[in-house]
């Protein structure tokens, strides 16, 4: 339980964010109605700092703070690969995908697939995007937030989730993307500040790097400092699994997921979109040090007897004591921080939770309005589209809350979310990659790839959950499974593209690169703000970091 002053800080922060969101989203000139372009894409006025911070805030939720700390405790820095590898994927977004997205003037990514392929591809991606937003971006975030609030305040998990859902939904559903992006910018700063605070306190409590390595050596756990594991590593995250599997997950998440890319679609122009994405790539360096490393510090403190984890211990079916590490981050907050700072950290956690949910709700509203409702009623007015989007977001909130008992069965929240992504991403990554790089990728080929690839992915997921390690596929790590499913999808699309040859339209002719160098022909801004310079700088920094933590 936390002190009164911390509760006051937490409540004040929530009210502040809701007020800012409502004020930003409803502020307009007298007698001016909210247009669909303003509501869903912020009138395409977003500049690079806001885009970068909003991308980061939408990606990093309460789930990441809780689950990355848990992974740091359980396996060390290993899962930091999901953060650092994102930098490479954001470079791909800036260089290869953004030019098509911005120049074609699309409102949604399913809209892009219709222009490159056909309407059937658009419909399928819209459905999958809404489903994934509900499960991955909202339900898992609710679960992490519920665990935190129940541990800290003693409030029933579902009660706290309903309250946060109502408040976040209020300013998101009313205010649209502008309200989301402005609040996300504030929340990013609060979240990063809070994470740095707990990292500093944990570091000081540990006593420095030498003390940490001494305890790791004593526990025979020096591999916890390694980001690159050998082939066959028991974690299932060997270097080959990361190298082959992450791009499949990452390209879908960062380059082809509406919830993420919607911030880019609201950019003022192509340069702001590109530099904003790269700015996010630089920010993604931080999570390993301020989200994952604190979890490793908690492990050190636990092994040295400085941190009490008795409240996380339960008795298993066989009578043995089991440590449920899902709540490790909240214990760090209550045991390492003084009064007052606890409230700031809770505000940071809520920042992550609310920004993730807000971003997902806005993308669901956009997809439901543009890609589903308007698809069948093209004459729909702007006012009606906004209304449909708001109702869709409200329904999505209710559905996500209903999924919580099922998702809570995962031992590790971070592995759970990536396990789901590994079975959703392959067909979508395939049709986007081949679509922008292969002239012969046909509409029928993409259509069958999305359909069959999704069916195969869902079937494999169900088999794994029902039979576990009793089957051959049940023993395949999820990262490698993502790669194998991607290879199957590439095969499907290539075969069907030859069986049903492409018939390009005037639109689709302009939506693929004729060579690997063509994306670099755009001059961009001059000086250090040039997207080419920033890309090379980011690549260099990431290379140095991987060498240091290999």
C-alpha positions as CSV (number, residue, x, y, z in Angstrom):
1,X,0.0,0.0,0.0
2,X,1.2,3.6,-0.7
3,X,1.0,6.8,1.3
4,X,-1.7,9.5,1.1
5,X,0.6,12.0,-0.7
6,X,1.4,9.4,-3.4
7,X,-2.3,8.8,-3.9
8,X,-2.9,12.5,-4.2
9,X,-0.1,12.8,-6.8
10,X,-1.5,9.9,-8.8
11,X,-5.1,11.2,-8.8
12,X,-3.9,14.7,-9.7
13,X,-2.0,13.4,-12.6
14,X,-4.9,11.4,-14.0
15,X,-7.2,14.4,-13.8
16,X,-4.5,16.6,-15.5
17,X,-4.1,14.2,-18.4
18,X,-7.9,13.8,-18.9
19,X,-8.3,17.6,-18.8
20,X,-5.5,18.2,-21.3
21,X,-6.9,15.5,-23.6
22,X,-10.4,16.9,-23.5
23,X,-9.3,20.5,-23.9
24,X,-7.0,19.7,-26.9
25,X,-9.5,17.5,-28.6
26,X,-12.5,19.8,-28.3
27,X,-10.7,23.1,-28.9
28,X,-11.9,24.5,-32.2
29,X,-13.2,27.7,-33.7
30,X,-16.8,28.8,-33.0
31,X,-19.4,26.9,-35.0
32,X,-16.7,24.7,-36.5
33,X,-17.5,20.9,-36.7
34,X,-14.8,18.3,-36.2
35,X,-14.0,16.8,-39.6
36,X,-12.9,13.2,-40.1
37,X,-9.5,14.3,-41.2
38,X,-9.0,16.4,-38.1
39,X,-10.4,13.7,-35.8
40,X,-8.5,10.7,-37.2
41,X,-5.3,12.3,-38.5
42,X,-5.0,15.6,-36.6
43,X,-5.4,17.5,-39.8
44,X,-2.0,16.1,-41.0
45,X,-0.2,18.8,-39.0
46,X,2.1,16.8,-36.8
47,X,5.8,17.7,-36.6
48,X,8.8,15.3,-36.0
49,X,9.3,15.8,-32.2
50,X,5.7,15.0,-31.5
51,X,5.6,12.1,-34.0
52,X,8.7,10.5,-32.4
53,X,7.5,10.9,-28.8
54,X,4.0,9.7,-29.8
55,X,5.4,6.6,-31.5
56,X,7.4,5.8,-28.4
57,X,4.4,6.4,-26.0
58,X,2.1,4.3,-28.1
59,X,4.7,1.5,-28.1
60,X,5.8,1.7,-24.5
61,X,2.9,1.1,-22.2
62,X,2.5,0.0,-18.6
63,X,2.8,-3.5,-20.0
64,X,6.3,-2.8,-21.1
65,X,7.4,-1.3,-17.8
66,X,6.0,-4.3,-15.9
67,X,6.9,-7.0,-18.3
68,X,10.4,-5.8,-19.3
69,X,11.3,-5.5,-15.6
70,X,10.0,-9.0,-15.1
71,X,12.1,-10.2,-18.0
72,X,15.1,-8.4,-16.6
73,X,14.7,-10.3,-13.3
74,X,14.1,-13.7,-15.0
75,X,16.5,-13.6,-18.0
76,X,18.6,-10.4,-17.7
77,X,19.1,-8.1,-20.7
78,X,18.0,-10.7,-23.3
79,X,14.5,-9.3,-24.1
80,X,16.1,-5.9,-24.6
81,X,16.6,-7.2,-28.1
82,X,12.9,-6.3,-28.8
83,X,13.8,-2.7,-27.9
84,X,17.1,-2.3,-29.8
85,X,16.0,-4.3,-32.9
86,X,13.1,-1.8,-33.2
87,X,15.7,0.9,-34.2
88,X,16.6,-1.1,-37.3
89,X,12.9,-1.5,-38.2
90,X,12.2,2.2,-37.7
91,X,14.9,2.9,-40.2
92,X,13.1,0.6,-42.7
93,X,9.9,2.6,-41.9
94,X,11.6,5.9,-42.6
95,X,13.4,4.8,-45.7
96,X,11.1,2.3,-47.5
97,X,7.5,2.7,-46.4
98,X,6.8,6.3,-45.4
99,X,7.3,7.7,-48.9
100,X,4.5,5.6,-50.2
101,X,2.3,6.2,-47.2
102,X,2.6,10.0,-47.3
103,X,2.7,10.5,-51.1
104,X,-0.4,8.4,-51.7
105,X,-2.4,10.4,-49.1
106,X,-3.8,7.4,-47.4
107,X,-5.8,7.5,-44.2
108,X,-5.2,3.9,-43.1
109,X,-2.9,1.0,-44.0
110,X,-5.7,-1.1,-45.3
111,X,-6.3,1.8,-47.7
112,X,-2.7,1.4,-48.9
113,X,-3.2,-2.4,-49.5
114,X,-6.3,-1.6,-51.6
115,X,-4.3,0.8,-53.8
116,X,-1.4,-1.7,-54.1
117,X,-3.5,-4.9,-54.4
118,X,-7.3,-5.0,-54.1
119,X,-10.3,-4.3,-51.8
120,X,-10.4,-7.8,-50.4
121,X,-6.9,-7.3,-49.0
122,X,-8.0,-4.0,-47.5
123,X,-11.0,-5.7,-45.7
124,X,-9.0,-8.5,-44.3
125,X,-6.2,-6.2,-43.0
126,X,-8.8,-3.9,-41.4
127,X,-10.3,-6.9,-39.5
128,X,-7.0,-8.2,-38.4
129,X,-5.8,-4.8,-37.4
130,X,-8.8,-4.1,-35.2
131,X,-8.5,-7.6,-33.6
132,X,-4.8,-7.2,-32.9
133,X,-5.3,-3.7,-31.5
134,X,-7.9,-5.0,-29.0
135,X,-5.8,-8.0,-27.9
136,X,-2.2,-6.7,-28.1
137,X,-2.5,-2.9,-27.5
138,X,-5.4,-2.8,-25.1
139,X,-6.2,-6.1,-23.3
140,X,-2.5,-6.9,-22.5
141,X,-2.0,-3.3,-21.3
142,X,-5.1,-3.5,-19.1
143,X,-3.8,-6.7,-17.6
144,X,-0.4,-5.2,-16.7
145,X,-2.1,-2.0,-15.3
146,X,-4.5,-4.1,-13.3
147,X,-1.7,-6.1,-11.7
148,X,0.1,-2.8,-10.8
149,X,-2.9,-1.1,-9.3
150,X,-4.0,-4.1,-7.4
151,X,-0.6,-4.5,-5.9
152,X,-0.2,-0.9,-5.0
153,X,-3.6,0.2,-3.9
154,X,-5.3,-3.1,-3.0
155,X,-8.1,-2.3,-5.5
156,X,-9.6,-5.2,-7.3
157,X,-7.9,-5.5,-10.7
158,X,-11.2,-5.3,-12.7
159,X,-12.5,-2.3,-10.8
160,X,-9.3,-0.3,-11.5
161,X,-9.2,-1.3,-15.1
162,X,-12.8,-0.2,-15.7
163,X,-12.0,3.2,-14.1
164,X,-8.9,3.8,-16.2
165,X,-10.7,2.5,-19.3
166,X,-13.5,5.0,-18.8
167,X,-11.2,8.0,-18.2
168,X,-8.9,7.2,-21.1
169,X,-11.8,6.4,-23.4
170,X,-13.4,9.8,-22.4
171,X,-10.7,12.1,-23.9
172,X,-9.7,9.6,-26.7
173,X,-13.2,9.0,-28.0
174,X,-14.1,12.7,-27.8
175,X,-10.8,14.3,-28.8
176,X,-9.5,12.1,-31.6
177,X,-5.8,11.8,-32.7
178,X,-4.8,15.4,-31.8
179,X,-5.8,14.7,-28.2
180,X,-4.1,11.4,-28.3
181,X,-0.8,12.7,-29.6
182,X,-0.6,15.8,-27.3
183,X,-1.3,13.6,-24.2
184,X,1.1,11.0,-25.5
185,X,3.9,13.6,-25.7
186,X,3.4,14.6,-22.1
187,X,3.1,10.9,-21.0
188,X,6.3,10.0,-22.8
189,X,8.3,12.6,-20.8
190,X,6.6,11.5,-17.5
191,X,7.2,7.8,-18.3
192,X,10.9,8.3,-19.1
193,X,11.4,10.5,-16.1
194,X,9.8,8.0,-13.8
195,X,11.8,5.1,-15.2
196,X,15.1,7.0,-14.8
197,X,14.2,7.7,-11.2
198,X,13.7,4.0,-10.2
199,X,16.8,3.0,-12.3
200,X,19.0,5.5,-10.3
201,X,17.6,4.4,-6.9
202,X,18.0,0.7,-7.8
203,X,21.5,1.3,-9.1
204,X,22.5,3.1,-5.9
205,X,21.0,0.3,-3.8
206,X,22.9,-2.4,-5.8
207,X,26.2,-0.6,-5.1
208,X,27.5,-0.3,-8.7
209,X,28.6,-2.5,-11.6
210,X,31.3,-4.4,-9.8
211,X,29.0,-5.4,-7.0
212,X,26.4,-6.6,-9.5
213,X,28.9,-8.7,-11.5
214,X,30.2,-10.2,-8.3
215,X,26.8,-11.5,-7.4
216,X,26.1,-12.7,-10.9
217,X,29.3,-14.6,-10.9
218,X,28.4,-16.1,-7.5
219,X,25.0,-17.2,-8.8
220,X,26.6,-18.5,-12.1
221,X,24.4,-16.1,-14.0
222,X,26.8,-13.9,-16.0
223,X,24.7,-14.7,-19.1
224,X,22.1,-12.3,-17.8
225,X,24.3,-9.5,-19.1
226,X,24.5,-10.9,-22.6
227,X,22.1,-9.7,-25.4
228,X,23.4,-12.3,-27.9
229,X,22.9,-15.9,-26.9
230,X,24.3,-19.0,-28.7
231,X,22.3,-21.3,-30.9
232,X,20.3,-23.8,-28.8
233,X,20.1,-21.4,-25.8
234,X,17.3,-22.6,-23.5
235,X,15.6,-19.2,-23.7
236,X,14.7,-19.9,-27.3
237,X,16.2,-16.4,-28.1
238,X,19.5,-17.4,-29.7
239,X,21.1,-14.8,-32.0
240,X,19.8,-16.7,-35.0
241,X,16.2,-16.6,-33.7
242,X,16.5,-12.8,-33.0
243,X,18.1,-12.2,-36.4
244,X,15.5,-14.2,-38.4
245,X,12.4,-13.9,-36.2
246,X,12.4,-10.3,-35.0
247,X,12.2,-8.6,-38.5
248,X,8.9,-10.6,-39.1
249,X,7.4,-9.2,-35.9
250,X,9.0,-5.8,-36.1
251,X,8.1,-5.0,-39.7
252,X,4.4,-5.7,-39.0
253,X,4.5,-3.8,-35.7
254,X,6.4,-0.7,-36.8
255,X,5.7,-0.5,-40.5
256,X,2.3,-2.2,-41.1
257,X,0.3,-1.8,-37.8
258,X,-2.3,1.0,-37.9
259,X,-2.0,1.7,-34.2
260,X,1.6,2.6,-34.6
261,X,1.8,4.1,-38.1
262,X,-1.2,6.4,-37.6
263,X,1.1,8.9,-35.9
264,X,3.2,8.9,-39.1
265,X,0.1,9.3,-41.3
266,X,-0.7,12.5,-39.4
267,X,2.6,14.1,-40.3
268,X,2.9,17.6,-41.8
269,X,5.0,16.2,-44.7
270,X,7.3,13.4,-45.7
271,X,10.4,14.8,-44.0
272,X,8.7,15.3,-40.7
273,X,7.4,11.7,-40.9
274,X,10.8,10.3,-41.7
275,X,12.7,12.2,-39.0
276,X,10.0,11.6,-36.5
277,X,10.3,7.9,-37.0
278,X,14.1,8.0,-36.7
279,X,13.8,10.2,-33.6
280,X,11.8,7.3,-32.1
281,X,14.6,4.9,-33.1
282,X,17.0,6.9,-31.0
283,X,14.6,7.0,-28.0
284,X,14.3,3.2,-28.3
285,X,17.9,2.9,-27.1
286,X,16.7,3.9,-23.6
287,X,14.4,1.0,-22.6
288,X,17.2,-1.5,-22.1
289,X,18.8,0.8,-19.5
290,X,15.7,2.2,-17.8
291,X,13.1,-0.7,-18.2
292,X,15.0,-4.0,-18.5
293,X,18.1,-3.2,-16.4
294,X,16.1,-2.3,-13.2
295,X,14.6,-5.8,-13.3
296,X,18.2,-7.2,-13.3
297,X,19.0,-4.9,-10.4
298,X,16.0,-6.4,-8.5
299,X,17.4,-9.9,-9.1
300,X,20.7,-8.7,-7.6
301,X,19.0,-7.2,-4.6
302,X,16.9,-10.3,-4.1
303,X,20.0,-12.6,-4.2
304,X,21.9,-10.3,-1.8
305,X,19.0,-10.3,0.7
306,X,18.3,-6.6,0.3
307,X,14.8,-6.9,-1.3
308,X,11.9,-8.9,0.1
309,X,9.9,-10.8,-2.5
310,X,7.8,-12.9,0.0
311,X,4.6,-11.2,-1.2
312,X,5.2,-12.7,-4.7
313,X,5.7,-16.2,-3.5
314,X,2.9,-18.8,-3.9
315,X,2.7,-22.5,-3.3
316,X,2.6,-24.6,-6.4
317,X,0.6,-27.8,-7.1
318,X,3.5,-29.9,-6.0
319,X,3.9,-28.1,-2.7
320,X,7.0,-26.1,-3.8
321,X,7.3,-22.4,-3.4
322,X,6.9,-20.5,-6.7
323,X,7.9,-17.0,-7.3
324,X,5.4,-15.0,-9.5
325,X,7.6,-12.3,-10.9
326,X,4.8,-10.4,-12.7
327,X,4.7,-7.9,-9.7
328,X,8.4,-7.3,-9.5
329,X,8.2,-3.7,-10.8
330,X,5.6,-2.6,-8.2
331,X,7.6,-4.1,-5.4
332,X,10.6,-2.1,-6.6
333,X,8.5,1.1,-6.4
334,X,7.3,0.5,-2.9
335,X,10.6,-0.8,-1.4
336,X,13.1,1.4,-3.1
337,X,11.5,4.8,-3.4
338,X,10.6,7.4,-0.7
339,X,7.1,8.9,-0.3
340,X,6.2,11.3,-3.0
341,X,8.4,9.7,-5.6
342,X,6.2,6.6,-5.4
343,X,3.3,8.7,-6.7
344,X,5.4,10.0,-9.6
345,X,6.3,6.4,-10.6
346,X,2.6,5.3,-10.4
347,X,1.9,8.3,-12.6
348,X,4.6,7.1,-15.1
349,X,3.0,3.6,-15.1
350,X,-0.4,5.1,-15.7
351,X,1.1,7.3,-18.5
352,X,2.2,4.2,-20.3
353,X,-1.1,2.5,-19.8
354,X,-3.3,5.4,-20.9
355,X,-1.1,6.3,-23.9
356,X,-1.1,2.8,-25.2
357,X,-4.9,2.4,-24.9
358,X,-5.6,5.9,-26.3
359,X,-3.5,5.2,-29.4
360,X,-5.2,1.8,-30.0
361,X,-8.7,3.2,-29.5
362,X,-8.0,6.0,-32.1
363,X,-6.7,3.5,-34.6
364,X,-9.7,1.2,-34.1
365,X,-12.0,4.2,-34.6
366,X,-10.2,5.1,-37.8
367,X,-10.3,1.6,-39.2
368,X,-13.9,1.0,-38.3
369,X,-15.0,4.3,-39.9
370,X,-12.8,4.5,-43.0
371,X,-12.2,0.8,-43.9
372,X,-15.4,-0.9,-42.8
373,X,-18.4,1.5,-42.5
374,X,-17.5,3.9,-45.3
375,X,-16.6,0.8,-47.4
376,X,-20.3,-0.1,-47.5
377,X,-21.7,3.4,-47.3
378,X,-19.3,5.6,-49.3
379,X,-21.7,8.6,-49.1
380,X,-21.4,8.8,-45.3
381,X,-20.8,12.3,-43.9
382,X,-17.8,13.4,-41.8
383,X,-20.1,13.8,-38.8
384,X,-21.4,10.2,-39.1
385,X,-17.9,8.8,-39.6
386,X,-16.7,10.4,-36.4
387,X,-19.8,9.1,-34.6
388,X,-19.1,5.5,-35.9
389,X,-15.5,5.8,-34.8
390,X,-16.5,6.8,-31.3
391,X,-18.9,3.9,-30.9
392,X,-16.4,1.5,-32.2
393,X,-13.8,2.6,-29.7
394,X,-16.3,2.2,-26.9
395,X,-17.2,-1.4,-28.0
396,X,-13.5,-2.3,-28.3
397,X,-12.9,-1.2,-24.7
398,X,-15.7,-3.6,-23.5
399,X,-14.4,-6.5,-25.6
400,X,-10.8,-6.1,-24.4
401,X,-11.9,-6.2,-20.7
402,X,-13.7,-9.4,-21.5
403,X,-10.5,-11.0,-22.8
404,X,-8.5,-10.4,-19.6
405,X,-9.1,-13.8,-17.8
406,X,-7.8,-15.7,-20.9
407,X,-4.6,-13.6,-21.3
408,X,-3.8,-13.7,-17.6
409,X,-2.9,-17.4,-18.0
410,X,0.5,-16.4,-19.5
411,X,3.4,-16.8,-17.0
412,X,5.3,-13.9,-18.6
413,X,3.3,-11.0,-20.0
414,X,6.1,-10.0,-22.4
415,X,6.4,-13.5,-23.8
416,X,2.6,-13.7,-24.1
417,X,2.2,-10.6,-26.2
418,X,5.1,-11.6,-28.5
419,X,3.7,-15.1,-28.8
420,X,0.5,-13.6,-30.1
421,X,2.3,-11.3,-32.5
422,X,4.4,-14.1,-33.9
423,X,1.3,-15.9,-35.2
424,X,-0.4,-12.7,-36.5
425,X,2.5,-10.9,-38.2
426,X,3.9,-13.2,-40.9
427,X,1.3,-12.9,-43.6
428,X,1.0,-9.1,-43.1
429,X,4.8,-8.6,-43.1
430,X,5.0,-10.7,-46.3
431,X,2.4,-8.8,-48.4
432,X,3.8,-5.4,-47.4
433,X,7.4,-6.4,-48.1
434,X,6.7,-8.1,-51.4
435,X,4.3,-5.4,-52.3
436,X,6.8,-2.6,-52.1
437,X,9.8,-4.6,-53.5
438,X,8.4,-7.0,-56.1
439,X,6.7,-5.7,-59.2
440,X,5.1,-9.1,-59.8
441,X,3.3,-9.4,-56.5
442,X,-0.3,-9.7,-57.6
443,X,-3.6,-8.9,-55.9
444,X,-4.8,-12.5,-55.8
445,X,-1.4,-13.6,-54.5
446,X,-1.7,-11.1,-51.6
447,X,-5.3,-12.0,-51.0
448,X,-4.6,-15.7,-50.6
449,X,-1.5,-15.1,-48.6
450,X,-3.4,-13.0,-46.0
451,X,-6.2,-15.6,-45.8
452,X,-4.2,-18.8,-45.8
453,X,-1.3,-17.3,-43.7
454,X,-3.8,-16.1,-41.0
455,X,-5.5,-19.5,-40.9
456,X,-2.2,-21.4,-40.6
457,X,-0.9,-19.0,-37.9
458,X,-4.2,-19.3,-35.9
459,X,-4.1,-23.1,-36.3
460,X,-0.5,-23.4,-35.1
461,X,-1.3,-21.1,-32.1
462,X,-4.3,-23.2,-31.1
463,X,-2.4,-26.5,-31.4
464,X,0.4,-25.0,-29.2
465,X,-2.0,-23.9,-26.6
466,X,-4.0,-27.2,-26.5
467,X,-1.1,-29.7,-26.8
468,X,1.9,-27.7,-25.7
469,X,5.3,-29.4,-26.1
470,X,3.6,-32.8,-26.9
471,X,3.9,-31.9,-30.6
472,X,6.9,-31.0,-32.8
473,X,5.7,-27.4,-33.4
474,X,5.1,-27.0,-29.7
475,X,8.9,-27.2,-29.2
476,X,9.7,-24.5,-31.7
477,X,10.5,-21.1,-30.1
478,X,8.0,-18.4,-31.0
479,X,10.7,-16.3,-32.8
480,X,11.6,-19.1,-35.1
481,X,8.0,-20.0,-35.5
482,X,7.4,-16.5,-36.8
483,X,10.2,-16.9,-39.3
484,X,8.9,-20.3,-40.5
485,X,5.4,-19.0,-40.9
486,X,6.8,-16.0,-42.9
487,X,8.7,-18.4,-45.2
488,X,5.4,-20.3,-45.8
489,X,3.6,-17.0,-46.6
490,X,6.3,-15.9,-49.1
491,X,6.0,-19.3,-50.8
492,X,2.2,-18.9,-51.0
493,X,2.4,-15.3,-52.4
494,X,5.0,-16.2,-55.0
495,X,3.1,-19.2,-56.2
496,X,-0.3,-17.5,-56.4
497,X,1.3,-14.4,-58.0
498,X,2.5,-16.6,-60.9
499,X,-0.8,-18.5,-61.0
500,X,-2.7,-15.1,-61.1
501,X,-0.4,-12.6,-62.8
502,X,-0.4,-9.0,-61.6
503,X,-2.5,-6.5,-63.5
504,X,-1.3,-3.1,-62.4
505,X,-3.5,0.0,-62.1
506,X,-2.2,3.6,-62.4
507,X,-2.1,3.7,-58.6
508,X,-0.3,0.4,-58.0
509,X,2.3,1.2,-60.6
510,X,3.5,4.0,-58.3
511,X,3.5,1.9,-55.1
512,X,6.6,-0.3,-55.4
513,X,10.3,0.5,-55.6
514,X,12.0,-0.3,-58.9
515,X,15.4,-0.6,-57.2
516,X,16.8,-0.8,-53.7
517,X,18.4,2.6,-54.0
518,X,15.3,4.4,-55.2
519,X,14.0,5.3,-51.7
520,X,17.2,7.3,-51.1
521,X,16.7,9.6,-54.1
522,X,14.6,12.1,-52.0
523,X,17.0,14.9,-50.9
524,X,15.5,15.5,-47.5
525,X,16.4,18.3,-45.1
526,X,20.0,19.7,-45.1
527,X,22.4,19.3,-42.2
528,X,22.1,16.9,-39.3
529,X,18.3,16.7,-39.7
530,X,18.8,14.8,-43.0
531,X,17.1,11.4,-42.8
532,X,20.1,9.7,-44.5
533,X,22.6,11.1,-42.0
534,X,20.3,10.2,-39.0
535,X,19.9,6.7,-40.4
536,X,23.6,6.1,-40.6
537,X,24.2,7.6,-37.2
538,X,21.5,5.4,-35.6
539,X,22.9,2.3,-37.3
540,X,26.4,3.1,-36.0
541,X,25.2,3.6,-32.4
542,X,23.3,0.4,-32.5
543,X,26.3,-1.5,-33.8
544,X,28.5,-0.1,-31.0
545,X,25.9,-1.0,-28.4
546,X,25.6,-4.6,-29.6
547,X,29.4,-5.0,-29.6
548,X,29.5,-3.8,-25.9
549,X,26.7,-6.1,-24.8
550,X,27.3,-9.1,-27.0
